[in-house]
Amino acid sequence: APDFLGISIHSVEFSIAVKAAELAKESLPDVKIVAGGIHPTMFPGECLETGAFDYVLKGEGELSLPKLVEDPSAFPQEFWGETPDLDLVPFPDREIWPDFKERMNTEPIGLSTFRFPLPFVELINTRGCPFRCSFCCGPGEHQLYTRADDQGNRKAYIRGRSVASVISELEMLVNKYQIRSVMFHDDQFISSPKWVHEFIDALHKSGLVNYGLKWVTSSRADIICQNPDLIGKMVNAGLELLIVGFESFSPRILTWFKKGVTADQNHLAAEILRKHGVKVWANYILGVPTDTGWHREDDLMTVEGILRAGPVHYSPAFYTPVPGSELYSFYRDNNLIIGDEDSECLGNRGAVTPK
């Protein structure tokens, strides 16, 4: 019988979240339901108009959600969460899940070409992505991760934890759960090469490298090209698999996406990773119409480039105009979106039906 229920919502989950809130109200008529996460931050009115939510907490909620619970009368229906100092946020309590041991000891991806040493956990060092690709809801993160300026205006605040904080959490996880591998879920792990150099040095100094800790993370191709020696240093510190957002090998699509990466850089990044023995998880997008329509050769160039890169996992997505992305307005205004314009369809990048 909770007093408050918090529901974090991605666009793909919107109607499911509304239904969950409605079911909760049926069972607990007095419960106060708070919507948070990327979708409510970008579309707070849509959430409140459903009548399923009592509050929308925009942005980050660690500091403000407890205060809301303590004194609901001090908050309007829609409000911004206080921006936390990431080094002061407590480490996640993984034992809140009754099956936490089973989770840590379950292969998370199931690739035949790569296995995570178990137990396995997931961490986030950096909140948000500094880039503004037009196909991505990443610009939405510039709304999600913010802080107020002197005039009260919200400004993007993409930032990460200190090296000491991340090392401390890893040491705790090794000592408490004997973890053997970790996935860093940062959008761009190498946002700051200086930070990564310091982090790797600290991994060695802490003994985690000698312990045999293996890790997986993600990066852009251009950053890989700019930091080939750093990639080698990451491998020597336990990096096993790198998720790379190639997106396309077509110059036309890369320009349309405002990716800031060339096809040649995509090829070179794959070569650098091959040289250092890094396994590659390749993300790429097919079926992209531009202002001149869909061109078959764009997809053929992408497939050819991905095959040449030789990843251990192919992760194609069929292009979806995601609400909150820059390109969404183009496809909506030009009546190019197929079928019902619902949040689930437009958030489901993996479904094989065209959008």
PEKAPE-V935037 format. One line per field, one symbol per residue. ss: DSSP state (2 for helix, 1 for strand, 0 for the rest). burial: b if it has 24 or more other C-alpha atoms within 12 Angstrom, else e. A space follows every 50 residues. Layout:
# PEKAPE-V935037
ss->???
burial->???
This chain:
# PEKAPE-V935037
ss->00011111002222222222222222200001111102222202222220 00001111000002222222022200011100000222000002220002 22220000000000000001111001100000000002222222011100 00011100110022222222222222200011110000000022222222 22222202222001111110222222022222222200111111111000 22222200000022222222222220001111111100010010022222 22222222200011111100000002222222200000000022222000 00000
burial->eeebbbbbbbbbbbeebbebbbebbeeeeebbbbbbbbbbbbbbeebbee ebbbbbbbbbbbebbeebbeeeeeeebbbbbbbbebeeeebeeeeeeeee eeebeeeeeeeeeebbbbbbbbbbbbbbbbbbbbbbbbbbbbbbbbbeee eeeeebbbbbbbbbbbbebbbebbeebbbbbbbbbbbbbbbbeeebbebb bbbeebebbeebbbbbbbbbbbbbbebbebbebbbbbbbbbbbbbbbbbb bbbbebbebbbbbebbbbbbbbbbebbbbbbbbbbbbbbbeeeeeeebbe bbbebbeebbbbbbbbbbbbbbbbbebbeebbeeebbeeeeebbbbbbbe eeeeb
